Amino acid sequence: MINVSFMPANIIVKAEAGENLIEVARRGNVFIDAPCNGNLSCGKCKVKLLEGKVQTKNSHHIDDQERKAGYILACNSQVIEDIKVETFSSEESNLNGMKIEDLSGPRDKAIFERAKAQILDNDMKFYSYVEKDYLEIDEPTLDDNISDWDRIKRHIRNHLGYTKVFCRLPMLNKIPHLLRQGGFKVTITHIPRGEDKTTIVNMEMGDTTDRLYGVALDIGTTSVAACLVDLHEGKLIAKASAGNAQMKYGADVIHRIIYAGKRDGLERLNRAIVHETINPILNKMYQDANINKNEVAAFVAAGNTTMAHLLLGVSPDYLRLEPYIPAFSKAPFIKASELQLEANPETFLYILPSVASYVGGDITAGVLSSGIWTSEENVLFIDLGTNGEIVFGNKDYMVTCACSAGPAFEGGEISCGMRAASGAIDTIEINSDTLKPKLSIINDEKPKGICGSGIIDLIAEMLKTGIVDRRGKINKNIDNPRIRLDEYDIGEYVLAFKEEWNTEEDITITEIDIDNFIKAKGAVYSGVASLLHSLGMDFDVIDKVYIAGGIGNSLSIEKSIEIGLFPDIERAKFIYVGNSSLMGCYLTLMSEDARRKMEAFSKEMTYIELSNYPSYMDEFVSACFLPHTDIQRFPTIQKLLEKDSHKGCIIHGH
Amino acid sequence: MINVSFMPANIIVKAEAGENLIEVARRGNVFIDAPCNGNLSCGKCKVKLLEGKVQTKNSHHIDDQERKAGYILACNSQVIEDIKVETFSSEESNLNGMKIEDLSGPRDKAIFERAKAQILDNDMKFYSYVEKDYLEIDEPTLDDNISDWDRIKRHIRNHLGYTKVFCRLPMLNKIPHLLRQGGFKVTITHIPRGEDKTTIVNMEMGDTTDRLYGVALDIGTTSVAACLVDLHEGKLIAKASAGNAQMKYGADVIHRIIYAGKRDGLERLNRAIVHETINPILNKMYQDANINKNEVAAFVAAGNTTMAHLLLGVSPDYLRLEPYIPAFSKAPFIKASELQLEANPETFLYILPSVASYVGGDITAGVLSSGIWTSEENVLFIDLGTNGEIVFGNKDYMVTCACSAGPAFEGGEISCGMRAASGAIDTIEINSDTLKPKLSIINDEKPKGICGSGIIDLIAEMLKTGIVDRRGKINKNIDNPRIRLDEYDIGEYVLAFKEEWNTEEDITITEIDIDNFIKAKGAVYSGVASLLHSLGMDFDVIDKVYIAGGIGNSLSIEKSIEIGLFPDIERAKFIYVGNSSLMGCYLTLMSEDARRKMEAFSKEMTYIELSNYPSYMDEFVSACFLPHTDIQRFPTIQKLLEKDSHKGCIIHGH
């Protein structure tokens, strides 16, 4: 056996000779970022060899200087003897960047109010699937000596009207002592089904009807967000988010599905989402709000189909293989204790149903909260998450597709990419003379990387200033210290020199990054085009465009159109709706009426499988250009580029 | 810390100074029989001190010779230093005397056939609450790409007609791989509710509809019996029984309830019944029948109310305290995995409902199998178990009571008592001249003790031969080596000298034993009398008497009447129905119709609380005599005793 020491965590993991270094780290729960899951494509698993040797190969992600200093890619290295390595996962990634968010901002408030209006404007009521009732039960006597459970059922029948009352063993176990400690005055938490049935999930002494809480949870491939709701008052108490700890097993769903098929893979992915991501978020929220987990009796979650499978520990294998079949689209209610979720163990988790293998419950949630299902106008809904899903329609019909955009919008597979968290560069302007960028950074910290909205800005600015051509290639003729080539002749633009910001490394964007991003934006644009085409429609039918997803609050619609991510239509039609999946979970939690509506329309949505759609590949290839091969599709951008080209920038035609 | 070594098991348990030796043994899972649970009354926890000293008190259960040899009562001893003790639990008690029973005997067959006739004679059908169905499901294609779970539900809806199909998480987890391994040809095990709903609890590849098994389980305070049923063929496969491993925590329900209130007590009692009693029986049956536990999908159990509480780990505390309230009378269906029962983890356990705190599901089961609920005639049903419950009635009404008889009928609280297992003396005749007994022993082994039917025989014979008087006192004037006094002047009769049988100790019955047994039989007789009295009836209304319980197959009705256990009515009216609780579970398992009938009549039975019944105490005191204070109530016995008395025996009047 070989000893592998990981610094600075100082964790020693035993390994077999020939074992992959990233696998050794995973076994030891040492975090090494690996969004491409060992594909050699991202270069983020860089570690430094402090002692000993490994078997490794060269990679363009490691330059000569780094190689000499002992840097290797963990995914590309096999252990052959005892070694000591240094890992560079930031503190932020170790804690998944968990944060409790401020809800007092006007933008957040507006998004919540807008979502709630979907309920009120459609004559639906606010009442959760979980209720609390205070019972003052007659105490037993020798003449009235029915069992505790029969006594509770009798009281509920007489006072609440439910003729069939259920409970499960852990609840039954609590009854005898609790009834007597509470002097037969207790509050039950129960889940009614229909008029006559209900299931008791909790019992507390005294009148605690004013303490009933629920959690709404959006499980993204990259980020997880949650909000804690006071169901008694109908008030939002806390909102929190964190990175999905499954990131270490791959950045996108395909890599995760592959990992799930390995030995213990499914179990590890399930552990990562439940124990390393969701539960820490929940505990932090409960602590901040000073509530006990047993008071949390309602739980609504949404995620893409793969995330839903991994949450439940159900194999997602067949999602990846033709004919792409999920194990379930609508999961049964799941007991919190079965998943070891931090909530009342007897309560049930509701997971929003998915529409298809690659259009999950997060999209169902987004449709609910953004209100397409009730709109007279034609709405285009685009979720710029790790995958990229699109819905088009109105109250009469909805079509949907997924466009395999990958994780680029959330900073994945971009060398200096990161999600829209503290330290992310989120807006950029480039001075056309000096080519020096003006950055704004989330929380005004030192820059750590670029988030989705920043990359859109950056590419749009690089295009306008002629740093890149319409193919996304860097103009190597420009003589500016910010533009440089690596030893493999790959061009890059330096957004932030380490000397400028006193950071450890330069923050750059490479031609490979730009190429990845162009493919992602091309996938979305061609998805929208194909979806409309399948209906015999064109962009001019669109009345409104809702943009959702973790791309960041600073998303510039104008610049998104400039790079050809969105169609070139009237800017006023675009509305950024934020995390519409979380909002949909929130509404589902708050309103049984909304939940029923959502279940109904989710069954009616028509799924278009793009990989089968005849013209999709051509559309995609044409869209992998800035903004598009056919510039006439982007008339306002055509004018802009022509104007800029007069200032001396080079525009390459097709 | 003190080291306590238990031999011959060679188990060392750490103990605190001053800790009770029996508690130390329990912590180390060393079996020491303690039916009186440390009350100093039974003397069965005798152990031998091999090394070291303990703090102990004298007891009449240890004679001088034994004391010198190092014998002590474990319940009466506190550890003060390192010791080594020898325990004498026989191999039988270590294994709870588990045995697979022979079902081929005519008596067993007759009992099963008689029970089954209750179903057929009343136009009810045989079908269990669990069913199996073989499905050949359409394989998914790109055009038919609904999820696995939706596909299963669609197939079931189209082919079996259930519109609402449920499953739980562990089942969902199995679906994707299992469907594909089985080529979409699978067998489901499911539990229908009503016409339109069903819950899938298991799925297997291929057609396994011919392998569906169920277990019926009678959980007695002293003994546990089970049978394994082939639900496909409707055939009984195996029957097994064992002692209830809770015995070490007390022989009767009151001692168990008290123990349950101690720290970890409830958990230990639950462990003892599930892991040390039921699961070993089940595994043995499965092994013998060559079936896998996952094929066992139906599970029906009955026990007295306390046993039902302890099985589920629900506190029975309030059963013991006025107003004597159980936590439940009808338990919800419980998942096998929640109890860690050896069966398919997703299947549900059904527990027969109890009527009152001291009339449990075992009596409901007995009423079902013996057929009182359908009888035109007046039936008296007596369960001679650890407690002693009585039902009287016919198809129009039933009244019931419990009579606190204690464990004497199953050999409990009798110094040489044991349950009706191998080595038990079950019938006895005493030669009136030599006073030498003629014994018959179960399985013709060396005698180990006396079971209930043996004790009845013995007391009846001792009465007839004048060894005891009608108060149950031994005639100390008789000069015979079998009649002797201990140092405290307590008389005993030697049933088997160790020299006669080459056993370790003499088998005797003491005046204390006889006194205990008289109280037990008096409780039953006075219970019957009070129950009839409460209806304004007398013994002459009884058309039939069904005797159930673990008293043993060899029960002599004649001798039971001679000692005043049963009323002195026509002998032909008595029928021994064996373990009617197990039979009732068997019928409940086999027939949903029967289960529904049983649930209906269990709610209609009227419970009489004897402790409140005005004349009960007087009745009881009068009945604590052989056969009764008022000999005229037993006219045939009066004649018999008068005849015997002419032969020279002494009859004491009141």
Interface residues (C-beta under 8 A of the other chain):
Chain A: P140 T141 L142 N145 I146 S147 D148 W149 D150 F166 C167 R168 L169 P170 L172 N173 I175 P176 H177 R180 L312 G313 V314 S315 D317 Y318 E322 P323 Y324 I325 P326 A327 F328 S329 K330 A331 P332 I334 K335 E338 L339 A356 S357 E609 N612
Chain B: P140 T141 L142 N145 I146 S147 D148 W149 D150 F166 C167 R168 L169 P170 L172 N173 I175 P176 H177 R180 L312 G313 V314 S315 D317 Y318 E322 P323 Y324 I325 P326 A327 F328 S329 K330 A331 P332 I334 K335 E338 L339 A356 S357 E609 N612
